[in-house]
Amino acid sequence: MNNKIKQSHAFSLPLAVQNEYVIVVSVNANRHINSCLLMMGVIEGTELHILAHHSNGNILVACQNQQWCLTEKMAYHIVVKHKFPTLS
């Protein structure tokens, strides 16, 4: 059996699945959204744990021992990568 580790490619936060751990690669938003995310501690290098996806598009995440519900608009601007490589 030939197992290879897939590279961890960056993707938009709404594509992360429930119970997944991701690392913030960048935040590409306007000043207002950047400011809100900064106050929450969502900056480059931050680990996020995806707790839930709500039907309205909002995402519940754990970040630095706190839980935040990010709006779909905010989440769209957060680029992340998988914390752990996946095996193929």
C-alpha positions as CSV (number, residue, x, y, z in Angstrom):
1,M,0.0,0.0,0.0
2,N,1.4,3.3,-1.1
3,N,0.4,6.1,1.3
4,K,1.2,9.7,0.4
5,I,0.6,12.8,2.5
6,K,-1.4,15.4,0.6
7,Q,-0.2,18.9,0.8
8,S,-2.4,21.2,2.9
9,H,-3.9,23.7,0.4
10,A,-5.5,26.9,1.5
11,F,-9.3,27.3,1.2
12,S,-12.1,29.5,2.4
13,L,-13.3,28.8,6.0
14,P,-16.9,28.0,5.0
15,L,-15.5,24.9,3.2
16,A,-14.1,23.5,6.5
17,V,-16.2,20.6,8.0
18,Q,-17.5,20.3,11.5
19,N,-15.0,19.1,14.1
20,E,-12.1,20.0,11.8
21,Y,-9.0,22.0,13.1
22,V,-7.7,24.6,10.7
23,I,-5.0,27.3,10.8
24,V,-5.7,30.8,9.5
25,V,-3.5,31.6,6.6
26,S,-4.9,35.1,5.8
27,V,-7.8,37.4,6.3
28,N,-8.9,39.2,3.1
29,A,-11.6,41.6,4.1
30,N,-12.4,45.3,4.5
31,R,-11.3,47.4,7.5
32,H,-14.5,46.8,9.5
33,I,-14.4,43.0,9.2
34,N,-10.7,42.8,9.8
35,S,-11.1,44.9,13.0
36,C,-13.9,42.6,14.3
37,L,-11.8,39.4,13.6
38,L,-8.8,41.0,15.2
39,M,-10.8,41.7,18.4
40,M,-11.8,38.0,18.4
41,G,-8.2,36.9,17.9
42,V,-8.7,35.6,14.4
43,I,-5.4,36.5,12.8
44,E,-2.8,34.7,10.7
45,G,-1.5,31.6,12.4
46,T,-4.5,31.2,14.7
47,E,-5.9,27.7,15.2
48,L,-9.7,27.4,14.8
49,H,-11.8,24.4,15.7
50,I,-15.0,24.2,13.6
51,L,-17.8,23.4,16.1
52,A,-20.9,23.7,13.9
53,H,-22.2,25.0,10.6
54,H,-25.7,26.6,10.9
55,S,-28.3,26.5,8.2
56,N,-28.1,30.3,7.8
57,G,-24.4,30.0,6.8
58,N,-22.9,31.1,10.1
59,I,-20.1,29.0,11.6
60,L,-19.4,28.4,15.2
61,V,-15.7,28.2,16.0
62,A,-13.5,27.8,19.0
63,C,-10.6,30.2,19.0
64,Q,-8.2,30.8,21.9
65,N,-10.4,29.2,24.6
66,Q,-13.5,31.1,23.4
67,Q,-16.3,30.3,21.1
68,W,-17.4,32.7,18.3
69,C,-20.2,32.6,15.8
70,L,-18.9,34.0,12.6
71,T,-21.3,35.3,10.0
72,E,-21.2,33.7,6.5
73,K,-19.8,37.1,5.2
74,M,-17.0,37.1,7.8
75,A,-16.1,33.5,7.3
76,Y,-15.9,33.9,3.5
77,H,-12.9,36.3,4.0
78,I,-10.9,33.9,6.2
79,V,-8.4,31.7,4.3
80,V,-7.4,28.6,6.2
81,K,-5.4,25.3,5.8
82,H,-5.8,22.0,7.5
83,K,-4.0,21.7,10.7
84,F,-3.1,18.1,10.1
85,P,-2.0,16.7,6.8
86,T,-4.4,14.1,5.4
87,L,-3.4,10.7,4.0
88,S,-4.4,9.5,0.6
